[in-house]
C-alpha cells in the first residue's frame, strides 16, 4: 500500500507553523534526507577564495616561498654538477685508451687522418680528457661530496618549508572552524529549519577536514612542483635548446589532458560530498529515532534508504576517483615517451661531439624532474577538485543570510517586571501563507497567560516571537515598554526561562545540566532549585547523586525525570518571563501536581506564558488565549470562557466528554 496520503487541514496548518523546513524534514526519521540544493561549481572563483583564507599567513608564506626557491635552486644545479663527475669518469676511461704522447689536438688530427671522424668529434668535445691518464678519483670524489652537500641543504630547506606551511595551514583551518562556529551563532532559526542536522554537521566537520587535508597535501607540493618546472626548463635551455624544445612539447599536452579530465571529474566530486552529507543525515536521523523506526516496523525501509544513498555515494566516489585517476597513468605515458626521444637525440649529439655525456645525463635527469612535477600536479587534480568542492559547501554556510543585526546602541533592561505587549503583530513563515495577522495583546506583570488551541494554531509561534527566534513582518512586541528589537538578543533571552515539551540534556552530570541555566550558581542554589522542582527526590536514588553522568540523550533516566531536570534549569535561571511549552507532559499525575505548586511559587511577580494541551493544568491562569489560525478568537478566565460556550468550551468538552456507548439495535 502506498505511504502517500492527503494532508488534513490540521496537518497543513502544523506544517505552516513549523516553517519552510518542515516539508523537507517531515516523515519517518529514516526518510528525512537532506536536500541542500547544490549549485553548479565555479572552480576558479572558489579556489581563489579558498587561497584567500591564507592571507593572514602571508609572512609565513613568504618564508615558504623563499625556502622553496632556495631548495629548488639547489636541486636544479645538482644534476649539472653531477654531470661533471660523469664527464670525469668518461674522460678517464677514454683517455686511458689514448697514447700519452701528443696533445688532444694532435690525437684528434691523427684520428681524422685515419678516417675516424666520429670518434675524433667525440674526443674533441671532451673538456676533461687527458691522453694516457685514467680516472681522476680525487676530482670525482670532490664533485660527489659537493653534490651530497647540496642535496642535504636542499632537504633541510624542504623540511623547514613543510614545517612552516603546516603551521600556516592549521592556523587557517582553525580560523575557518572558528568563523563557521561564529556564523552558526549568527544564523536565524529558519536556516536550521531548512537544514537537516546530519547535512549541516557534515559541512562543518567532514568538509572542513577535507579542505584541511587538501590544502596540506597540495600547497607545498604544488608550489615545489611549479618552481621545479621553471628551474628545470631554465637548466634544459642552458644545456641544449634543441632537447629543451622536445621536452617542452609535453607542457601543452599535459595542460590539455589535465583540463579535459579535471572538468569531467569535478561534477563527480561535487556529487560525492553532497551524497556524503545526505548519507550522514540518514544515519544521524535513523539512529536518533531508532525506537520509532522499530516501533513502526520500518527497518527495511530504513535499510533501503541507506542502501540507495550509499549506492549514490559509491557511484559518485568511484566516478570521481576513477576519472581523476586516469590523469596519472596518462602523464606517465607522455613522460616516458618524451624520455625515449631525449635519450636517442642526446646520444646522437654526444657521438657528434656537440654535447658531453655528462650534459646528456644531466639533461635526462632534468627531463625526468621536469615531467615528474607535471605528473604530480596532474595527480593532485583530484585532491584540489575535492577540496574546492568541500570548500564551496562550507562557503555556502558562511554566505547564508544572517539574522537581523542588533541595534547600534541596544537598550539594557536591568530590572524587568515582565509586562509584554503585542501591537499589530503580523508574521508568516512564507509570504504566501499568512499565519498571525494584526495581533494585539497586553500581559501585565505577574500574570499567567495560558495559550490553547488546535495543532497549527500558532501557539508555539507566538512565544517564539517573544524570544526573537523569528523576526516580525509587521507590528512590534515590547517588554516593559521597550521594543524587543531595541534590546540585544542576549539581554532579552537572559530574562526569559523556557521549558519545552521536547527535553534537551547534554553529556555531563545532573548538577551541570541544572547549572546550565546559570553557570555562576553555587551548589546550594543548584540543590535548592532541584528541591523546588522535585528533582531532589529521584537524585538520591541514583548511585552518584547529583554527580551522576548523563549521556547526550539522557537515556539513563526516565522521560519524566529528564523533564524535571529541564524545569529545574529554568527555575535556577530566575527569569523575569517564563515560557512553558507543555512542560509537564512527560511527568506522572502526582508529580505534575507537585510541579504545578512549584510553578505557582515561581510565577510570583513573574509573567508566564503556558502552552497547554491538557486544559486541567490551566485552571488558575489569569488569562487564557484561545488561538485558531494565528488569531486569538477568545480570551478570558477559565470560568468565563466555559460560561461563554465558545471555542474554549468546545475544546474542554471534547477533552473531558465521557465516552458514549453507541445504542445496540
HELIX and SHEET records of a PDB file:
HELIX    1   1 UNK A    9  UNK A   18  1                                  10    
HELIX    2   2 UNK A   22  UNK A   25  1                                   4    
HELIX    3   3 UNK A   29  UNK A   31  5                                   3    
HELIX    4   4 UNK A   43  UNK A   52  1                                  10    
HELIX    5   5 UNK A   53  UNK A   57  5                                   5    
HELIX    6   6 UNK A   58  UNK A   96  1                                  39    
HELIX    7   7 UNK A  104  UNK A  113  1                                  10    
HELIX    8   8 UNK A  117  UNK A  124  1                                   8    
HELIX    9   9 UNK A  137  UNK A  186  1                                  50    
HELIX   10  10 UNK A  189  UNK A  193  1                                   5    
HELIX   11  11 UNK A  197  UNK A  202  1                                   6    
HELIX   12  12 UNK A  203  UNK A  207  3                                   5    
HELIX   13  13 UNK A  208  UNK A  239  1                                  32    
HELIX   14  14 UNK A  241  UNK A  288  1                                  48    
HELIX   15  15 UNK A  290  UNK A  295  1                                   6    
HELIX   16  16 UNK A  299  UNK A  352  1                                  54    
HELIX   17  17 UNK A  357  UNK A  379  1                                  23    
HELIX   18  18 UNK A  381  UNK A  398  1                                  18    
HELIX   19  19 UNK A  459  UNK A  466  1                                   8    
HELIX   20  20 UNK A  484  UNK A  486  5                                   3    
HELIX   21  21 UNK A  489  UNK A  494  1                                   6    
HELIX   22  22 UNK A  510  UNK A  515  1                                   6    
HELIX   23  23 UNK A  523  UNK A  532  1                                  10    
HELIX   24  24 UNK A  535  UNK A  539  1                                   5    
HELIX   25  25 UNK A  545  UNK A  547  5                                   3    
HELIX   26  26 UNK A  559  UNK A  573  1                                  15    
HELIX   27  27 UNK A  589  UNK A  602  1                                  14    
HELIX   28  28 UNK A  615  UNK A  618  5                                   4    
HELIX   29  29 UNK A  638  UNK A  644  1                                   7    
HELIX   30  30 UNK A  647  UNK A  656  1                                  10    
SHEET    1   A 4 UNK A 436  UNK A 443  0                                        
SHEET    2   A 4 UNK A 420  UNK A 427 -1                                        
SHEET    3   A 4 UNK A 474  UNK A 479 -1                                        
SHEET    4   A 4 UNK A 482  UNK A 483 -1                                        
SHEET    1   B 6 UNK A 496  UNK A 499  0                                        
SHEET    2   B 6 UNK A 577  UNK A 581  1                                        
SHEET    3   B 6 UNK A 607  UNK A 611  1                                        
SHEET    4   B 6 UNK A 448  UNK A 453  1                                        
SHEET    5   B 6 UNK A 623  UNK A 628  1                                        
SHEET    6   B 6 UNK A 631  UNK A 636 -1                                        
SHEET    1   C 2 UNK A 508  UNK A 509  0                                        
SHEET    2   C 2 UNK A 549  UNK A 550 -1                                        
END                                                                             
